[in-house]
Amino acid sequence: MRICAALESFRLPLPQRRTVAAGFPSPFGSATWFGNDAGADALCLAEHVVTATERFLDVNGVRLRVYDAGPPDAPLVILAHGFPELAFSWRHQIPVLAGAGYRVLAPDQRGYGGSSRPDAVEAYDIAALTGDLVGLMDAVGAERAAVVGHDWGAVVAWSTPLLHPDRVAAVAGLSVPPVPRPQTPPTEAFRRIFSGHFFYILYFQQPGVADAEMAADPRRAMLRMLGGMRAPADEATALRMLAPGPEGFIDRLPEPDQLPDWLSPAELDHYAEEFGRTGFTGALNWYRNFDRNWRIMGTPAAETISVPALFVGGTDDPVLNFTRIDRAGEVAKGPYRQVMLDGAGHWIQQERPEDINAELLAFLSQVRWK
């Protein structure tokens, strides 16, 4: 879809333009927003005018800040972000999908941004996270939805048709493929595999430690994560990520010489400001439920995924160094498509929006919604 001339500044956030929550910019950018009396803003996309509204929805015991775009009676697509992201990470997908005729809901998931941040670690388990997405469907009167997730959002997306098989019409995961449930609790397996070495998921397990490291300088943390998480450029960099010692996760990531070309200074500032306001504990609590999730997924409502499924990964994504993509067929038993984007890193929907949008539009066009 060719974006109209009004979108030349598409990627710059606009902190002074907001519909509800103070300090939250448009997820679409500066030149794209046109106010109206209803409090929604319009986005020009070629021959379409897309209206997106920031809403707060009470679902599953929490309040979620959600961006709602597209025709209200259209097939529903839910976009679930990863760590450490926000609904903002879907800024390149929301207008395109809505402009193609889908209703799009993109929440700040629990623990993030403008949404609730429960205190209890167990409030972030996979039952709660998938329940939030089903709650969004209920809130807008949708029987089923296509669920699209990135990173941790992909884990939630793949789990939703297993825990709620009647509510999912299709599922797509970016950066994290569907994988079968391991035979042992994940942290037990990680401790065995990385015995004596640093592994960030194990580092995240102890409450307060990674939280403090990241919160000490949110902009530095976000810069290193967004700008430095690619396949290691050399052996020394790879070894540093595994070396025993007191260094934390952010300290081990390389300092980028400059921002990646897909991330503007204003976009980085928005992430830093949001996490500076909320901290990282809610987001990190997702990691602290690995073993609890393993127990929950031992008795799913469905053993496998039967609806159409799509996985898109990047060849330079370091997460795929320890996540197997060759076992997807053990989980996804229905129509399944895998796409690997050459040279793409972990933040794939932000790095390669045109490719991701094209894959999603093609995938969704084949879904049987009834």
C-alpha positions as CSV (number, residue, x, y, z in Angstrom):
1,M,0.0,0.0,0.0
2,R,1.5,3.4,-1.0
3,I,1.4,5.8,1.8
4,C,0.2,9.3,1.0
5,A,2.4,12.4,1.0
6,A,1.1,13.4,4.5
7,L,3.1,10.6,6.0
8,E,6.6,11.9,5.2
9,S,7.2,12.4,8.9
10,F,5.4,9.1,9.7
11,R,8.0,7.8,12.2
12,L,8.3,10.8,14.6
13,P,6.2,10.6,17.8
14,L,4.2,13.6,18.7
15,P,4.1,14.0,22.5
16,Q,1.7,17.0,22.4
17,R,-1.0,15.2,20.4
18,R,-2.9,12.7,22.5
19,T,-6.4,11.5,23.0
20,V,-6.5,10.3,26.6
21,A,-3.3,9.5,28.4
22,A,-1.0,12.4,29.2
23,G,2.4,12.2,27.6
24,F,1.6,9.4,25.2
25,P,2.3,10.2,21.6
26,S,0.6,9.1,18.5
27,P,1.9,5.7,17.5
28,F,1.8,6.8,13.9
29,G,3.8,10.0,13.7
30,S,3.7,13.7,13.4
31,A,2.2,14.7,10.1
32,T,-0.4,12.0,10.1
33,W,-2.9,13.2,12.7
34,F,-6.0,15.3,12.2
35,G,-8.2,16.0,15.3
36,N,-12.0,15.7,15.3
37,D,-14.7,16.2,17.9
38,A,-14.9,12.5,18.8
39,G,-11.4,12.6,20.2
40,A,-10.1,10.2,17.5
41,D,-7.4,11.1,15.0
42,A,-7.4,10.3,11.4
43,L,-4.5,8.9,9.3
44,C,-4.4,9.3,5.6
45,L,-3.4,6.1,3.7
46,A,-3.6,6.6,0.0
47,E,-7.4,6.2,-0.7
48,H,-8.3,5.4,2.9
49,V,-8.8,7.4,6.0
50,V,-8.0,5.4,9.1
51,T,-9.2,6.5,12.5
52,A,-7.4,5.3,15.6
53,T,-8.5,5.9,19.1
54,E,-6.6,5.4,22.4
55,R,-8.9,3.6,24.8
56,F,-8.7,2.1,28.3
57,L,-10.4,-1.3,28.5
58,D,-11.0,-3.2,31.8
59,V,-10.4,-6.9,31.0
60,N,-9.4,-9.9,33.0
61,G,-8.8,-7.9,36.2
62,V,-6.6,-5.3,34.7
63,R,-6.9,-2.1,32.7
64,L,-5.2,-2.0,29.4
65,R,-4.3,1.0,27.3
66,V,-5.2,0.0,23.7
67,Y,-5.0,1.6,20.3
68,D,-8.2,0.7,18.4
69,A,-8.2,1.3,14.6
70,G,-10.2,0.2,11.6
71,P,-13.9,-0.5,11.0
72,P,-15.6,-1.7,14.3
73,D,-17.4,-4.6,12.6
74,A,-14.4,-5.8,10.6
75,P,-12.4,-9.0,11.3
76,L,-10.3,-8.4,14.4
77,V,-6.5,-8.5,14.5
78,I,-4.8,-8.2,17.9
79,L,-1.1,-7.1,18.0
80,A,0.8,-8.2,21.1
81,H,4.2,-6.5,21.6
82,G,7.3,-8.1,23.2
83,F,10.0,-7.1,25.7
84,P,10.8,-4.3,26.3
85,E,8.3,-2.7,23.9
86,L,4.9,-1.1,23.8
87,A,1.9,-0.8,21.5
88,F,4.1,1.9,19.9
89,S,6.3,-0.9,18.4
90,W,3.4,-1.6,16.0
91,R,3.2,2.0,14.7
92,H,4.1,0.8,11.2
93,Q,1.5,-2.0,11.2
94,I,-1.6,-0.4,12.8
95,P,-2.5,2.0,10.0
96,V,-1.7,-0.5,7.2
97,L,-3.8,-3.3,8.6
98,A,-6.6,-0.9,9.5
99,G,-6.4,0.6,6.1
100,A,-6.8,-2.8,4.6
101,G,-10.1,-3.3,6.3
102,Y,-9.3,-5.0,9.6
103,R,-10.1,-3.8,13.0
104,V,-6.8,-3.6,15.0
105,L,-6.3,-3.6,18.7
106,A,-2.8,-3.0,19.9
107,P,-2.5,-2.9,23.7
108,D,0.2,-2.0,26.1
109,Q,0.2,-5.4,27.7
110,R,0.0,-5.8,31.4
111,G,3.1,-4.5,33.1
112,Y,3.8,-2.0,30.3
113,G,3.2,1.7,29.5
114,G,-0.3,2.9,30.3
115,S,-1.7,-0.5,31.4
116,S,-2.0,-2.0,34.9
117,R,1.2,-3.3,36.6
118,P,0.1,-5.8,39.2
119,D,2.5,-6.4,42.1
120,A,2.4,-10.2,42.2
121,V,4.8,-12.0,40.0
122,E,2.2,-14.7,39.2
123,A,-0.1,-12.1,37.8
124,Y,2.0,-12.3,34.7
125,D,1.7,-16.0,33.9
126,I,0.6,-17.3,30.5
127,A,-3.0,-17.9,31.7
128,A,-3.3,-14.2,32.6
129,L,-1.6,-12.9,29.5
130,T,-3.7,-15.0,27.0
131,G,-6.7,-14.2,29.1
132,D,-6.0,-10.5,28.5
133,L,-6.2,-11.0,24.8
134,V,-9.5,-13.0,25.1
135,G,-10.8,-10.2,27.3
136,L,-10.1,-7.7,24.5
137,M,-12.1,-9.9,22.1
138,D,-15.0,-9.9,24.6
139,A,-14.7,-6.2,25.2
140,V,-15.3,-5.4,21.5
141,G,-17.8,-8.3,20.9
142,A,-15.6,-10.4,18.7
143,E,-16.0,-14.2,18.8
144,R,-12.6,-14.8,17.3
145,A,-9.5,-12.8,16.3
146,A,-6.2,-13.2,14.5
147,V,-3.5,-12.8,17.1
148,V,-0.1,-11.5,16.0
149,G,2.8,-11.3,18.5
150,H,6.4,-10.3,18.6
151,D,9.0,-11.7,21.0
152,W,7.2,-12.4,24.3
153,G,4.1,-11.3,22.5
154,A,4.7,-14.2,20.1
155,V,4.9,-16.6,23.0
156,V,1.5,-15.3,24.1
157,A,0.2,-15.5,20.6
158,W,1.2,-19.1,20.1
159,S,-0.2,-20.0,23.5
160,T,-3.6,-18.4,22.9
161,P,-4.9,-21.1,20.4
162,L,-3.7,-23.8,22.8
163,L,-5.4,-22.4,25.8
164,H,-8.4,-20.8,24.0
165,P,-8.8,-22.7,20.7
166,D,-12.3,-21.5,19.9
167,R,-11.3,-17.8,20.1
168,V,-8.4,-17.8,17.5
169,A,-9.0,-17.6,13.7
170,A,-5.3,-17.4,12.9
171,V,-2.0,-16.8,14.6
172,A,1.3,-15.2,13.7
173,G,4.6,-14.9,15.6
174,L,7.5,-12.7,14.8
175,S,11.0,-13.5,16.0
176,V,9.9,-16.4,18.2
177,P,8.5,-19.6,16.5
178,P,6.1,-22.1,18.0
179,V,8.0,-24.7,20.0
180,P,6.9,-27.9,21.8
181,R,6.7,-27.9,25.5
182,P,10.1,-29.0,26.9
183,Q,10.4,-32.1,29.1
184,T,11.8,-30.2,32.1
185,P,11.0,-26.8,33.6
186,P,12.8,-24.1,31.4
187,T,15.0,-22.6,34.1
188,E,16.2,-26.1,35.1
189,A,17.2,-26.7,31.5
190,F,18.8,-23.3,31.2
191,R,20.9,-23.9,34.3
192,R,22.1,-27.2,33.0
193,I,22.9,-25.8,29.5
194,F,24.6,-22.6,30.7
195,S,26.1,-24.0,33.8
196,G,28.5,-21.5,35.4
197,H,27.9,-19.0,32.6
198,F,25.8,-15.9,32.3
199,F,22.4,-16.2,30.6
200,Y,20.1,-13.3,30.5
201,I,16.9,-15.2,31.2
202,L,18.4,-16.7,34.4
203,Y,19.7,-13.2,35.4
204,F,16.2,-11.9,35.0
205,Q,14.8,-14.4,37.5
206,Q,15.9,-12.7,40.7
207,P,13.4,-9.9,41.5
208,G,15.0,-6.5,41.8
209,V,18.4,-7.1,40.2
210,A,17.8,-6.6,36.5
211,D,15.1,-4.1,37.4
212,A,17.6,-1.9,39.1
213,E,20.2,-2.2,36.4
214,M,17.7,-1.1,33.7
215,A,16.0,1.6,35.7
216,A,19.3,3.2,36.6
217,D,19.4,4.7,33.1
218,P,16.4,3.8,31.0
219,R,17.7,5.5,27.9
220,R,21.0,3.7,28.0
221,A,19.1,0.4,28.5
222,M,16.7,1.0,25.6
223,L,19.5,2.2,23.3
224,R,21.6,-0.9,24.0
225,M,18.7,-3.3,23.7
226,L,17.1,-1.7,20.6
227,G,20.4,-0.8,18.9
228,G,22.7,-3.7,20.0
229,M,20.6,-6.9,19.9
230,R,21.9,-8.5,16.8
231,A,23.9,-11.7,16.1
232,P,27.3,-11.0,17.6
233,A,29.7,-9.4,15.2
234,D,32.7,-11.3,16.6
235,E,33.7,-14.1,18.9
236,A,34.7,-11.6,21.7
237,T,31.2,-10.1,21.8
238,A,29.6,-13.5,21.9
239,L,31.8,-14.7,24.7
240,R,31.1,-11.5,26.7
241,M,27.4,-12.3,26.7
242,L,28.2,-15.7,28.3
243,A,31.2,-15.0,30.5
244,P,30.8,-15.6,34.3
245,G,31.0,-12.5,36.4
246,P,29.1,-9.7,38.1
247,E,28.2,-7.7,34.9
248,G,24.6,-7.3,34.3
249,F,22.7,-7.7,31.0
250,I,22.8,-4.1,29.8
251,D,26.5,-3.8,30.6
252,R,27.3,-6.7,28.4
253,L,25.4,-5.4,25.3
254,P,27.5,-3.4,22.9
255,E,27.1,0.4,22.8
256,P,25.9,1.3,19.3
257,D,28.0,3.9,17.4
258,Q,24.7,5.4,16.2
259,L,21.0,4.7,16.2
260,P,19.9,2.0,13.7
261,D,18.3,3.6,10.6
262,W,14.8,2.3,11.7
263,L,14.8,4.2,15.0
264,S,14.7,8.0,15.3
265,P,16.0,9.9,18.4
266,A,12.4,10.9,19.2
267,E,11.3,7.2,19.1
268,L,14.1,6.2,21.4
269,D,13.2,9.0,23.7
270,H,9.6,7.8,23.8
271,Y,10.6,4.4,24.9
272,A,13.0,5.8,27.5
273,E,10.4,8.2,28.9
274,E,7.8,5.5,29.2
275,F,10.1,3.0,31.0
276,G,11.6,5.8,33.0
277,R,8.0,6.4,34.3
278,T,7.0,2.8,34.8
279,G,10.3,1.0,35.5
280,F,10.9,-2.5,34.1
281,T,9.6,-4.7,36.9
282,G,6.2,-5.5,35.3
283,A,8.0,-6.4,32.0
284,L,10.6,-8.6,33.8
285,N,7.9,-10.4,35.7
286,W,6.9,-12.1,32.5
287,Y,10.3,-13.9,32.6
288,R,9.8,-14.9,36.2
289,N,6.9,-17.1,35.1
290,F,8.8,-19.5,32.8
291,D,8.4,-22.5,35.1
292,R,4.8,-21.6,36.1
293,N,4.0,-21.3,32.4
294,W,5.5,-24.7,31.8
295,R,3.2,-26.2,34.4
296,I,0.1,-24.4,32.9
297,M,0.9,-25.6,29.4
298,G,1.1,-29.2,30.6
299,T,-2.7,-29.3,30.4
300,P,-3.8,-27.1,27.5
301,A,-7.3,-27.1,26.1
302,A,-5.8,-28.1,22.7
303,E,-2.6,-30.1,22.2
304,T,-1.7,-28.5,18.9
305,I,-2.5,-25.4,16.8
306,S,-4.9,-26.2,13.9
307,V,-5.6,-22.7,12.6
308,P,-3.4,-21.0,9.9
309,A,-0.1,-20.0,11.4
310,L,2.8,-17.7,10.2
311,F,6.3,-17.3,11.6
312,V,8.6,-14.6,10.4
313,G,12.2,-14.4,11.7
314,G,15.4,-12.5,11.0
315,T,18.6,-14.2,10.0
316,D,20.6,-11.8,12.4
317,D,18.3,-12.3,15.4
318,P,20.4,-13.6,18.3
319,V,17.2,-15.1,20.0
320,L,17.1,-17.7,17.3
321,N,20.6,-18.9,18.3
322,F,18.9,-20.8,21.2
323,T,15.4,-21.2,19.9
324,R,14.8,-24.0,17.5
325,I,12.7,-23.3,14.4
326,D,12.8,-26.8,13.0
327,R,10.3,-28.2,15.6
328,A,7.4,-25.9,14.7
329,G,5.6,-28.7,12.9
330,E,5.2,-30.5,16.2
331,V,3.0,-27.6,17.4
332,A,1.4,-26.0,14.3
333,K,-0.5,-28.8,12.6
334,G,-2.6,-26.7,10.4
335,P,-1.4,-24.5,7.4
336,Y,2.0,-23.1,8.4
337,R,4.3,-20.7,6.7
338,Q,7.8,-19.8,7.8
339,V,9.7,-16.8,6.4
340,M,13.2,-15.8,7.2
341,L,14.2,-12.2,6.3
342,D,17.8,-12.0,5.3
343,G,19.8,-9.6,7.5
344,A,16.9,-8.7,9.8
345,G,17.5,-8.6,13.5
346,H,15.3,-9.0,16.5
347,W,13.1,-5.9,16.3
348,I,11.7,-7.1,13.0
349,Q,8.4,-5.3,12.7
350,Q,10.2,-2.0,13.3
351,E,13.3,-2.8,11.3
352,R,11.5,-4.2,8.2
353,P,8.0,-2.8,8.3
354,E,7.3,-3.2,4.5
355,D,8.3,-6.8,4.6
356,I,6.3,-7.6,7.7
357,N,3.2,-5.7,6.5
358,A,3.3,-7.5,3.1
359,E,3.5,-10.9,4.9
360,L,0.7,-10.1,7.3
361,L,-1.6,-8.8,4.6
362,A,-1.0,-11.9,2.5
363,F,-1.5,-14.2,5.5
364,L,-4.7,-12.5,6.8
365,S,-6.2,-12.4,3.3
366,Q,-6.4,-16.2,3.4
367,V,-8.0,-16.5,6.8
368,R,-11.6,-17.9,7.2
369,W,-13.0,-15.7,9.9
370,K,-16.3,-17.6,10.4
